[in-house]
Amino acid sequence: MKVIPVAESGGVTVYCPSDGRFSFFNSPYIAHQTQRGVDIYPPKRLGDVAPSPVLGKVAGIRKVKCPRGKGFKSSEFDYVILIRSVENPKRMIKILHVEPTVDLGRLVKPGQELGTLLRSGYFDFWTDPHIHVEVRNPKDPIRARGGFKLERTFLLDNLEDSAEILQELRGVVVETKREYSLVLLEGRCRYGLPVEVDGSLGVFDGGVPHYGWFGVYTTRKPSLGGVVKLCGVPIGALEKTSNRMGLAKCSGFHFLLRGVRVGLSLYLYPSGKPLVKVVPPKPGALNLEESEEVRVAVVTS
């Protein structure tokens, strides 16, 4: 599987399938609020092969009981896979949500089979199978907190020429199921959903407004307090910034589709046409059809 580097920490490179997507911020868990975790979404389904996102040797495998899925059938167990980095042996990579098919001591290269994708009970009903990645101290590899800060290395080349600030969220439904619908938006939307960040163009990442916070990707370091706007509507101000990324709390807005409050689940797409995931308040609450044109309104509370 062709993979490309998208993130780095302490000399450890994290890879994503070139036709997949990734997210630093689309999760309710603490590692994603502190820039210590990144989720890799291969273009695969439940039970398909999960490619390794790193180069290293399998140093540990722990099978853990996970909670029952919230309204969906989930795996009874999740797995913690620990991989000692070849690039920096003083770093351990912690991987979640993959049932391993490799043995201890196995050298895995980026893109090679690591295991199979599972549906963890830690997921929400709209969460797709993915690979959670953290870079850790070998003496403290498993805790929910801790880990080293990750930086995005994937560049938003020619963002200003290939994306635009949208006036509205209008598009065509390309896939629909009880849990969510995928919408291909009108307009130029390379890499993901465009937003305005302190007057400049950025890309939106997160589960909004349901997680209560979100992230943005930019072409330069954004300013603390910089206002983020979607379709001209202020949706938050940056409370944390780093190299070409920022984090903000959701501020006084919600989304409506045909009068129903919905959430948006957003990611960064290295290639291809980015899609917006529309999340209903509960499975089956939206009855959309493929090829149908829809409009999601951004409403101030």
Secondary structure, DSSP 8 states (H G I E B T S, - for coil): --EEEEEEETTEEEEEETTSEEESSSSSSHHHHTT--EEEE-S--TTSEEE-SS-EEEEEEEEEE----SSS---SEEEEEEEEESS-TT-EEEEESEEE-S-TT-EE-TTSEEEEE---TTS-TT----EEEEEEBTTB-S-SS-----EE----TTHHHHB---SSEEEEEEEE-SS-EEEEESS-BTTSEEEEETTEEEEEEEEETTTSEEEEE-SS---TT-EEEETTEEEEEEEEEETTEEEEE--SEEEEETTEEEEEEE-B-SSS---EEEE-SSTTS----TT-EEEEEEEE-
